[in-house]
Amino acid sequence: MTGELDPLLARIEVYAGDVLRPRALETDRTGVTEQTIRDLADLGALNHLAPAEYGGADLDRTADRRLHELLAGGCYNTWLVWAQHAPQVGRIRQAVEEPGSAFDTALADRLLRGEVLLGVALSDVRRFPDRYVAARRTGDCWVFEGTISWVSGWGLNRWIGVAGVDDSEPERPRVVHALIPIGDGVVGTPLRLSAAAGSRTERVQLTGVEVPDSHVIAVQDLDSWRAADVAGAADARAHHFGLAATVLDELRASPHPDAHKVAEVWAPRVDLIRRQAYSLTDAVTAAGPDAPQRVDERLALKVAIGDALGVLTRALLISRAGRGLSADDTAQLHARSALFALVQGQTSAVREAQLRALAT
Ligand SMILES: Cc1cc2nc3c(=O)[nH]c(=O)nc-3n(C[C@H](O)[C@H](O)[C@H](O)COP(=O)(O)OP(=O)(O)OC[C@H]3O[C@@H](n4cnc5c(N)ncnc54)[C@H](O)[C@@H]3O)c2cc1C
């Protein structure tokens, strides 16, 4: 893979193996630390999609996927916090590069240089109109109001990219994606999670938060937002394969020959799902947004990797016997991470595909 030659990937591979992975159990217990975020910034992982003029690595899609695989394989909690931030840098780059862009250049500069960690709050748009964050136009700014169900990295991030829905024209609701500083009118409440527990995920209340146009990343109609979300959330993605690679490694290191056999049988299957998933997404992207998005095929691969992670993490747990359930054993950590992978980025289409597959 060409991406493996990139110096950023080489640095992250070492960091994920030498620092994140040995600490993954502790991170799950005590939470991703400020130091880890500083390390990721120093390594160049907070602005890997930014252009070189901002000190970014400007990674292509293949290298970006590899970065996700490496971090998820090192520590799933760290990956989750980082993964909320990282793609938004690419969105901000697009917003800044648009002709006539009015985006706050000082803020963009800090984000494109990887100096600030962002949280994200996109998933509540999926619940519109039952429950959502409202974006209301008032004078020359937007006012955001409502409950964000999930914000990972709370306490580490200084700004959140929030998607609010403007339904002032009920026939044409729009999604307003904007950056909100964590400050007045933004209050988090801890959640008790049984998976991804170290991801510092909180429920966050927004009360009358005013957002100027210069902090708006994009405004788009809800239908096109949903179409892109349903398609994107349908994919088997790099983090699934990163977690699978770590579990396969641990199965290979088991004293039980039968565990090696599980790895031997499943490694090519995981590799096949990975190759199919990446090439399918690439083909759809190349065909453009107006071409068929092939959501059912993508969902089938997401279901397949969810099943594979279930099998692999169960095999690891079995191989570790009773110790696998103790708090200092990675088998239970990976099994819980695999459960989280089933609900993260879940849309109703994903949920239906997963449940239908289990009913056959
Ligand atoms: C640990 C963790 C961290 C996360 N971090 C982030 C983050 O940083 N940023 C982000 O944007 N997202 C985040 N997510 C959200 C994640 O992507 C969502 O889990 C996903 O979008 C599914 O949404 P949901 O879990 O809120 O469930 P929903 O899709 O809302 O559904 C939950 C269940 O309740 C049912 N249900 C829903 N509404 C109702 C209702 N009104 N009445 C009755 N039943 C109902 C559904 O049918 C379903 O069975 C995180 C999630 C988790 C678990």
The ligand as an SDF file (V2000), in Angstrom:
LIG
                    3D

 53 58  0  0  0  0  0  0  0  0999 V2000
  -20.2170    5.9240   23.0860 C   0  0  0  0  0  0  0  0  0  0  0  0
  -20.8390    6.7080   21.9660 C   0  0  0  0  0  0  0  0  0  0  0  0
  -20.1930    7.8430   21.4960 C   0  0  0  0  0  0  0  0  0  0  0  0
  -20.7580    8.5840   20.4670 C   0  0  0  0  0  0  0  0  0  0  0  0
  -20.1310    9.7490   20.0820 N   0  0  0  0  0  0  0  0  0  0  0  0
  -20.7170   10.5360   19.1620 C   0  0  0  0  0  0  0  0  0  0  0  0
  -20.1610   11.8160   18.8460 C   0  0  0  0  0  0  0  0  0  0  0  0
  -19.1180   12.2260   19.3820 O   0  0  0  0  0  0  0  0  0  0  0  0
  -20.7980   12.5840   17.9270 N   0  0  0  0  0  0  0  0  0  0  0  0
  -21.9520   12.1680   17.2960 C   0  0  0  0  0  0  0  0  0  0  0  0
  -22.4760   12.9120   16.4620 O   0  0  0  0  0  0  0  0  0  0  0  0
  -22.5020   10.9630   17.5960 N   0  0  0  0  0  0  0  0  0  0  0  0
  -21.9280   10.1530   18.5070 C   0  0  0  0  0  0  0  0  0  0  0  0
  -22.5040    8.9360   18.8230 N   0  0  0  0  0  0  0  0  0  0  0  0
  -23.7980    8.6180   18.1630 C   0  0  0  0  0  0  0  0  0  0  0  0
  -23.8420    7.3690   17.3470 C   0  0  0  0  0  0  0  0  0  0  0  0
  -23.3830    7.5490   16.0550 O   0  0  0  0  0  0  0  0  0  0  0  0
  -25.2990    6.9080   17.4870 C   0  0  0  0  0  0  0  0  0  0  0  0
  -25.2450    5.8220   18.3630 O   0  0  0  0  0  0  0  0  0  0  0  0
  -26.0130    6.4960   16.2590 C   0  0  0  0  0  0  0  0  0  0  0  0
  -26.2540    7.5840   15.4050 O   0  0  0  0  0  0  0  0  0  0  0  0
  -27.3680    5.8780   16.6340 C   0  0  0  0  0  0  0  0  0  0  0  0
  -28.1530    6.8140   17.3100 O   0  0  0  0  0  0  0  0  0  0  0  0
  -28.6830    6.5490   18.7860 P   0  0  0  0  0  0  0  0  0  0  0  0
  -27.7690    5.6110   19.4770 O   0  0  0  0  0  0  0  0  0  0  0  0
  -28.8510    7.8760   19.4210 O   0  0  0  0  0  0  0  0  0  0  0  0
  -30.0430    5.7740   18.5820 O   0  0  0  0  0  0  0  0  0  0  0  0
  -31.3680    6.1600   17.7580 P   0  0  0  0  0  0  0  0  0  0  0  0
  -31.0990    5.9560   16.3080 O   0  0  0  0  0  0  0  0  0  0  0  0
  -31.9090    7.4480   18.1540 O   0  0  0  0  0  0  0  0  0  0  0  0
  -32.3240    4.9770   18.2280 O   0  0  0  0  0  0  0  0  0  0  0  0
  -32.2060    4.2730   19.4610 C   0  0  0  0  0  0  0  0  0  0  0  0
  -33.3050    3.2370   19.6300 C   0  0  0  0  0  0  0  0  0  0  0  0
  -34.4010    3.8990   20.1720 O   0  0  0  0  0  0  0  0  0  0  0  0
  -35.4480    3.8470   19.2910 C   0  0  0  0  0  0  0  0  0  0  0  0
  -35.9980    5.1790   19.3490 N   0  0  0  0  0  0  0  0  0  0  0  0
  -35.4010    6.3060   18.8980 C   0  0  0  0  0  0  0  0  0  0  0  0
  -36.2000    7.3680   19.1250 N   0  0  0  0  0  0  0  0  0  0  0  0
  -37.3010    6.8800   19.7440 C   0  0  0  0  0  0  0  0  0  0  0  0
  -38.4770    7.4750   20.2610 C   0  0  0  0  0  0  0  0  0  0  0  0
  -38.6730    8.7850   20.1520 N   0  0  0  0  0  0  0  0  0  0  0  0
  -39.3930    6.6850   20.8450 N   0  0  0  0  0  0  0  0  0  0  0  0
  -39.2020    5.3630   20.9400 C   0  0  0  0  0  0  0  0  0  0  0  0
  -38.1070    4.7400   20.4810 N   0  0  0  0  0  0  0  0  0  0  0  0
  -37.1580    5.4890   19.8960 C   0  0  0  0  0  0  0  0  0  0  0  0
  -34.8840    3.4460   17.9540 C   0  0  0  0  0  0  0  0  0  0  0  0
  -35.8090    2.7650   17.1350 O   0  0  0  0  0  0  0  0  0  0  0  0
  -33.7590    2.5590   18.3860 C   0  0  0  0  0  0  0  0  0  0  0  0
  -34.2170    1.2520   18.6040 O   0  0  0  0  0  0  0  0  0  0  0  0
  -21.9720    8.1680   19.8660 C   0  0  0  0  0  0  0  0  0  0  0  0
  -22.6190    7.0140   20.3250 C   0  0  0  0  0  0  0  0  0  0  0  0
  -22.0800    6.2980   21.3630 C   0  0  0  0  0  0  0  0  0  0  0  0
  -22.8330    5.0940   21.8580 C   0  0  0  0  0  0  0  0  0  0  0  0
  1  2  1  0
  2  3  1  0
  2 52  2  0
  3  4  2  0
  4  5  1  0
  4 50  1  0
  5  6  2  0
  6  7  1  0
  6 13  1  0
  7  8  2  0
  7  9  1  0
  9 10  1  0
 10 11  2  0
 10 12  1  0
 12 13  2  0
 13 14  1  0
 14 15  1  0
 14 50  1  0
 15 16  1  0
 16 17  1  0
 16 18  1  0
 18 19  1  0
 18 20  1  0
 20 21  1  0
 20 22  1  0
 22 23  1  0
 23 24  1  0
 24 25  2  0
 24 26  1  0
 24 27  1  0
 27 28  1  0
 28 29  2  0
 28 30  1  0
 28 31  1  0
 31 32  1  0
 32 33  1  0
 33 34  1  0
 33 48  1  0
 34 35  1  0
 35 36  1  0
 35 46  1  0
 36 37  1  0
 36 45  1  0
 37 38  2  0
 38 39  1  0
 39 40  1  0
 39 45  2  0
 40 41  1  0
 40 42  2  0
 42 43  1  0
 43 44  2  0
 44 45  1  0
 46 47  1  0
 46 48  1  0
 48 49  1  0
 50 51  2  0
 51 52  1  0
 52 53  1  0
M  END
$$$$
